[in-house]
Amino acid sequence: MNADIPGDARPADARPVAFVHLGYGLDAVQYRARFLAGDEPDATPYGFHVAEQLGVRVLFSHDHQENAATRFLRRAAKRVLGFDALHLWRNRANVQCADVVWTMQESEWLALRFVGLFAPRLRRPVVGNTVWLFDRWEKLNPLLRRLYVLLSRGPGVLTVHSDRYLPLMRRVLPDARVELMYFGTSTEAHPMHPPTMGDRGAEPGAARPVRVLAAGNDRTRDWQTLLDAIGNDPAFEIELVCKWVDADTRARYRSVRARDPMATHRLDAFKQLYRWADLVVVPMHENRFSGITVALEAVANGKPLIASRTGGVTTYFGEDAVRYVDPADPAALREAARMSPAEALARAEAAQDTFRRRDYSLTGLMGRYCTLSRTLVTGARADVWRALLTTEQA
């Protein structure tokens, strides 16, 4: 793993080279230190290091030190533009080393394309993922929308993890290649476990309450519907893992365990919660993207999943695998939470079948980045990427 390589020369070995450009604060070296301390699920952000196992040389963006003045200027420019051009510029040596640039957030590929307008030597094909941009597209300044449409043009593929985005993106970015790319979760942090419901087994009529794990920090989570459904029902015990739910809200519902939410931030503690749970519930307000990470982790841990019929989860699992309920419907959520253990475990098995078939692991995700990259790289370096394909098939 290389956080930074000085100079403009390519690495000496003949492997295909991908530069992973991530936002400021996701420095790969610092992230690995947090991983070794047990505070992160993967050795690198989003697990991009796994591509090394597939034969790709991976370079990572680096957070450069800055004083108060440069920090203010960088953040001010990012607020105005919606992306961090200075952070990309500081990592220009690695851009020049790369055959292709990989990103996970829209602000990262926007920065690459913007800087490339003024520095042709930094123009590289990109596999650029988009997460939230089109949830707020209509609220953007019209000048920014025009700029983003301009920056969407060029060599590369713009990807998204939820198929609910595809019609909108293809309409507003007609000159861009836009494709669905399934996300992946770490099967090292969350190894595949046979479907279980905690220690309840598959027999109905268990004496203890049903244990419900509800996790997520983005604002699309609809905790109020969950709490209205089963928050004061003694048949349930809820572990609510969310930084922005206040103590007063937790205290109003008897089924919510009285715990410090920060006590669950470490990976080992969170894995224990998955083992503890009988069900994982992902209630959401209407949105196009949310819920994917928790859904994949729940399925990997063998836990039956209940989710609102919105967000990104429906892209990944069918009606046989997840018990879907309409958003903002406490009665439907309460009924789903009371499904029989036999139904719950059957859905968990179907979900794991889908997980394996579509390969929702990090290896699968990195393989998808590699596959798309082969279609983008031209010239002599294209032979290197084609050789990678031959090696994988062998």
C-alpha positions in Angstrom: 0.0 0.0 0.0 1.4 3.4 -1.0 0.0 6.6 0.5 2.1 8.8 -1.8 4.8 8.6 -4.4 7.0 11.7 -5.1 7.8 12.7 -8.6 6.0 12.2 -11.9 7.4 8.8 -12.9 5.3 5.7 -12.9 6.1 2.9 -10.5 8.8 0.6 -11.8 6.7 -2.6 -11.9 4.5 -3.4 -14.8 1.2 -3.8 -12.8 -1.8 -1.7 -13.7 -1.9 1.4 -11.5 -5.0 2.9 -9.9 -4.9 6.1 -7.8 -7.6 6.1 -5.1 -8.6 9.8 -4.5 -10.5 10.2 -1.2 -11.6 13.2 0.7 -9.5 15.1 3.2 -9.6 13.2 6.5 -9.3 9.7 4.9 -5.5 9.6 4.7 -4.7 5.9 4.2 -1.8 5.8 6.7 -3.8 7.4 9.4 -6.8 5.2 8.6 -4.7 2.1 8.9 -3.6 3.2 12.4 -7.2 3.5 13.4 -7.9 0.0 11.9 -5.1 -1.5 13.9 -6.6 0.1 17.0 -9.9 -1.6 16.3 -11.8 1.6 15.3 -12.2 0.9 11.6 -13.6 -2.2 9.8 -11.0 -2.2 7.0 -7.3 -1.6 6.6 -8.0 1.2 4.1 -11.0 3.4 3.5 -13.8 1.4 1.7 -11.3 -1.5 1.4 -9.6 -0.3 -1.7 -6.4 -2.2 -0.7 -8.1 -5.4 -1.7 -7.5 -4.5 -5.3 -3.8 -5.3 -4.7 -4.8 -8.9 -4.3 -6.3 -8.7 -7.8 -3.0 -7.6 -9.3 -3.5 -3.8 -9.3 -1.0 -1.4 -7.8 -3.0 1.0 -5.6 -1.9 4.5 -4.7 -3.8 6.5 -2.1 -4.4 10.2 -1.6 -2.5 11.8 1.3 -3.7 14.5 3.7 -1.0 17.2 3.6 -0.3 19.3 6.6 -1.7 22.8 6.5 -1.7 25.9 8.7 -4.9 27.7 9.8 -4.8 30.1 6.8 -4.5 27.3 4.1 -7.1 25.2 6.0 -9.5 28.1 5.9 -8.9 28.7 2.2 -9.3 25.1 1.3 -12.5 24.7 3.2 -13.9 28.0 1.8 -13.2 26.9 -1.7 -14.8 23.5 -1.1 -17.9 25.2 0.3 -18.3 27.3 -2.8 -17.5 24.7 -5.4 -18.8 21.6 -3.6 -15.4 19.8 -4.1 -11.9 20.0 -2.8 -9.7 21.1 -5.7 -6.7 22.0 -3.5 -6.6 18.5 -2.0 -6.6 17.0 -5.4 -3.8 19.4 -6.6 -1.6 18.4 -3.7 -1.9 14.8 -4.7 -1.1 15.5 -8.4 2.1 13.4 -8.4 0.0 10.2 -7.8 -2.5 11.3 -10.4 0.3 11.4 -13.0 1.5 7.9 -11.9 -1.9 6.3 -12.4 -3.6 4.7 -15.4 -7.0 5.4 -13.9 -8.4 7.2 -10.9 -10.9 5.6 -8.5 -13.2 7.5 -6.2 -16.1 6.8 -3.8 -17.8 10.2 -3.5 -18.9 12.7 -6.1 -16.8 15.5 -4.7 -13.7 13.5 -5.5 -14.2 12.9 -9.2 -15.5 16.5 -9.6 -12.2 17.8 -8.2 -10.2 15.6 -10.6 -12.2 16.8 -13.6 -12.1 20.5 -12.5 -8.3 20.5 -12.0 -7.9 18.7 -15.3 -9.5 21.6 -17.1 -6.4 23.7 -16.2 -3.8 21.0 -16.0 -4.0 18.6 -19.0 -1.3 16.3 -17.6 -3.7 15.5 -14.8 -6.5 14.3 -17.0 -7.1 10.6 -16.3 -10.0 8.3 -16.9 -12.0 7.9 -13.7 -14.3 5.4 -12.2 -16.2 8.0 -10.1 -18.9 7.0 -7.7 -21.8 9.2 -6.7 -23.6 9.0 -3.4 -25.7 12.0 -2.4 -25.3 14.6 -5.1 -28.6 13.8 -6.8 -30.6 13.8 -3.6 -30.0 17.6 -3.6 -29.6 18.2 -7.3 -32.7 20.5 -7.7 -31.6 22.6 -4.7 -28.2 23.4 -6.2 -27.3 26.7 -7.6 -28.0 26.6 -11.3 -24.4 27.7 -12.0 -23.1 24.7 -10.0 -25.4 22.4 -11.9 -24.0 23.6 -15.2 -20.5 23.2 -13.9 -21.2 19.6 -12.7 -22.7 18.7 -16.1 -19.6 20.0 -17.8 -17.3 18.1 -15.4 -19.3 14.9 -16.0 -18.1 14.8 -19.6 -14.8 13.1 -20.4 -13.2 9.6 -20.2 -14.6 7.5 -17.4 -17.6 5.9 -15.9 -19.8 7.5 -13.3 -21.1 4.8 -11.0 -23.8 4.6 -8.4 -24.7 2.0 -5.8 -28.5 2.3 -6.0 -30.5 1.8 -9.2 -33.0 4.4 -8.1 -30.4 7.0 -9.2 -30.0 5.8 -12.8 -32.9 7.4 -14.5 -32.2 10.8 -12.9 -28.5 10.7 -13.6 -28.9 9.6 -17.2 -31.4 12.4 -17.7 -29.4 15.3 -16.3 -26.0 14.0 -17.4 -26.7 12.9 -21.0 -23.1 12.9 -22.1 -21.8 10.8 -19.3 -21.5 7.0 -19.1 -23.5 6.1 -16.0 -23.7 2.6 -14.6 -24.8 0.7 -11.5 -22.0 -0.7 -9.4 -23.0 -3.0 -6.5 -21.3 -2.0 -3.2 -19.4 -4.5 -1.1 -18.7 -5.1 2.5 -15.7 -6.6 4.3 -16.1 -10.3 4.9 -13.0 -10.1 7.1 -14.7 -7.7 9.4 -18.0 -9.4 9.0 -17.4 -13.1 8.0 -20.4 -15.0 6.6 -22.3 -16.7 9.5 -25.1 -19.2 9.1 -28.5 -17.5 9.6 -29.5 -17.3 13.3 -31.8 -15.3 15.6 -29.4 -14.8 18.5 -29.9 -17.7 20.9 -33.7 -18.1 20.1 -33.2 -20.8 17.6 -36.0 -21.4 15.2 -38.7 -22.3 17.7 -41.6 -19.9 18.3 -42.7 -18.8 21.7 -39.4 -17.8 23.1 -39.6 -16.5 26.7 -37.3 -13.5 26.3 -37.9 -10.4 24.2 -37.0 -10.3 20.5 -33.7 -8.4 20.2 -33.7 -5.7 17.5 -30.6 -4.0 16.2 -31.2 -0.6 14.6 -28.0 1.2 13.4 -27.2 4.1 11.2 -26.1 7.8 11.4 -27.4 9.3 8.2 -30.5 11.5 8.5 -32.6 9.3 6.3 -33.1 6.9 9.2 -36.7 7.1 10.5 -36.3 6.1 14.1 -39.6 7.6 15.1 -41.5 5.1 13.0 -39.5 2.3 14.7 -40.1 3.7 18.1 -43.9 4.2 17.4 -44.0 0.6 16.3 -42.3 -1.3 19.1 -40.6 1.2 21.3 -42.8 0.5 24.3 -43.6 -3.1 23.5 -42.2 -5.5 26.2 -41.9 -8.2 23.6 -39.0 -6.3 22.0 -35.6 -5.1 23.1 -34.0 -2.5 20.9 -30.3 -1.5 20.5 -30.4 1.8 18.8 -26.9 2.8 17.5 -27.0 6.3 16.2 -25.0 9.4 17.2 -27.8 11.9 16.8 -30.6 10.3 18.8 -30.6 12.2 22.1 -30.8 10.7 25.6 -34.3 12.1 26.2 -35.7 10.4 23.2 -34.2 7.1 24.3 -35.5 7.5 27.8 -39.1 7.8 26.6 -39.2 4.3 25.2 -39.0 1.3 27.6 -37.8 -1.2 24.9 -34.7 0.9 24.0 -31.6 -0.3 25.9 -30.1 2.4 28.1 -26.5 2.5 26.7 -24.0 5.1 25.8 -24.1 5.0 21.9 -20.3 5.8 21.8 -19.7 2.5 23.6 -20.6 0.7 20.3 -18.2 2.6 18.0 -15.5 0.0 18.0 -15.7 -2.8 15.5 -15.5 -5.6 18.1 -18.4 -4.1 20.1 -20.5 -3.7 16.9 -19.8 -7.3 15.9 -21.1 -8.4 19.3 -24.3 -6.5 18.7 -24.8 -8.4 15.4 -24.3 -11.7 17.3 -26.8 -10.5 20.0 -29.5 -9.5 17.6 -32.5 -11.6 16.4 -33.5 -9.0 13.8 -31.9 -6.0 12.1 -34.3 -3.2 11.2 -33.5 -0.4 8.7 -36.4 2.1 8.8 -36.0 5.0 6.4 -37.7 8.2 5.1 -38.1 8.3 1.4 -34.6 8.5 -0.3 -32.7 7.0 -3.1 -29.6 5.6 -1.5 -29.6 4.8 2.2 -29.4 1.5 4.1 -27.0 -0.5 2.0 -24.0 -0.9 4.3 -26.1 -2.0 7.3 -28.1 -4.3 5.1 -25.0 -6.0 3.7 -23.5 -6.4 7.2 -26.7 -7.9 8.6 -26.9 -10.4 5.8 -23.2 -11.4 6.2 -23.9 -11.9 9.9 -26.8 -14.2 9.1 -29.4 -11.8 10.6 -33.0 -11.5 9.2 -33.5 -8.0 7.8 -36.5 -5.7 7.9 -36.2 -2.5 5.8 -38.4 0.3 4.4 -39.2 -0.1 0.8 -37.1 2.9 -0.2 -33.4 3.8 -0.4 -30.8 1.5 -1.8 -31.6 -1.9 -0.1 -34.1 -2.9 -2.8 -31.3 -2.8 -5.4 -29.6 -5.6 -3.6 -32.2 -7.9 -2.2 -35.6 -9.1 -3.4 -38.9 -9.6 -1.6 -38.0 -13.2 -0.7 -34.8 -12.1 1.1 -35.9 -9.0 3.0 -39.2 -8.2 4.8 -40.0 -4.8 3.2 -42.5 -2.4 4.7 -43.8 1.0 3.4 -42.1 4.0 4.9 -43.7 5.8 7.8 -46.0 2.9 8.6 -45.6 1.8 12.3 -48.3 -0.8 12.0 -46.7 -2.6 9.1 -43.3 -2.4 10.8 -44.8 -3.9 14.0 -46.3 -6.7 12.0 -43.1 -7.5 10.2 -41.1 -7.6 13.5 -43.5 -10.2 14.7 -42.9 -12.6 11.8 -42.2 -16.2 12.7 -38.7 -17.4 13.3 -39.1 -19.8 10.4 -40.0 -17.0 8.0 -37.2 -14.8 9.3 -34.5 -17.5 8.9 -35.8 -18.4 5.4 -35.4 -14.8 4.3 -31.9 -14.6 5.8 -30.9 -17.7 3.8 -32.3 -16.3 0.6 -30.4 -13.0 1.3 -27.1 -14.8 1.8 -27.7 -16.7 -1.5 -28.1 -13.4 -3.3 -25.0 -12.0 -1.4 -22.9 -14.9 -2.7 -24.3 -14.9 -6.2 -23.7 -11.2 -6.8 -20.6 -11.1 -4.6 -21.3 -8.2 -2.3 -17.8 -8.6 -0.7 -15.0 -6.2 -1.0 -13.3 -8.5 -3.4 -16.4 -8.3 -5.6 -16.5 -4.5 -5.4 -12.8 -4.2 -6.3 -13.3 -6.6 -9.1 -16.0 -4.4 -10.5 -13.7 -1.3 -10.3 -11.1 -3.4 -12.3 -13.5 -4.5 -14.9 -14.7 -1.0 -15.6 -11.1 0.3 -15.7 -10.2 -2.1 -18.5 -12.7 -0.4 -20.7 -11.2 3.0 -20.1 -7.4 2.7 -20.4 -6.1 3.2 -23.9 -2.7 2.9 -25.6 0.1 0.7 -24.4 -1.2 0.6 -20.8 -4.4 -1.0 -22.0 -2.4 -4.2 -22.6 -1.5 -4.2 -18.9 -5.1 -4.1 -17.9 -6.0 -6.8 -20.5 -3.2 -9.0 -19.0 -4.9 -8.5 -15.6 -8.1 -9.9 -17.1 -6.2 -12.9 -18.4 -4.6 -13.6 -15.0 -8.0 -13.4 -13.2 -9.6 -15.8 -15.7 -6.7 -18.3 -15.3 
